[in-house]
Amino acid sequence: MLADEFLFKERRINEMKNEAVSFEEMEKQLISSAMDRHKGNMSHIAKELGVTRPTLYHKIKKYDL
């Protein structure tokens, strides 16, 4: 493997890590905003986000909301 190829792959791996963090931050913000809009009504929040209530509870715990 050439040095340039190695650096390209390393940069791409770092970009992917940043994208994953960005996705999690986006998801956390979406859930938080929905919680504010629906004043904590989990059924309405889950419906808006298109997830089940158990999935919503899991994500709320994951993101410490």
N, C-alpha and C positions, 0 to 999 in steps of 0.2 A: 504494500500500500504506500502510495506516495504521501509525502507530508501534506500537500495541498488537500488530498482526499480526506486524510485524517482530520485536518482542521475544519473542513466543510462538514463532515459528519459530527464532529464535536459541537460546532455551532448549531447545527440542526437539532441535536439532542437538547441543548440549552434552550433553544426557541420552543421546543415542545414542552419542556418543563414550565416555561413562562406561560404558555398557552393554557396548561392545566391549572395553574394558579389563577389565571384570569377567569377561566370557566367557573372555578369554585367561588371566586369572589362575586361573579355575576349571578350565580345561582343563589348565593347567600343574600345578595341585595334584592333579587326578585322575591324571595320568600319574605324577607323583612318588609318590603313595600306592601306586599299582599296582606301581611299581618296587620299593618297599619290601616290599610283600606277597609279590611273586613273586621276590624276591632277584635281580632283574635278568634273569630268564628272558623274553626278548623275545617268544617265541611265546605264552607264557601271558599276558603283559601285553597284547599285541595282541588276543588272543582275548577277554579280559575287557572291553577297551575297544571292541571291535567294529570294529577297523581292521586294515588289512593291516600286515605288518611294515615295508614301505617307508614307509608313511604314519607309522607310529610313529617310525621313525628320523628322518624329516623333522621331526616335532614335537619330538623330543628335541633335535635340533640347533637348531631355531627357539627353543626355550625355554632352551637352554644347560643341559640337565639332565645 
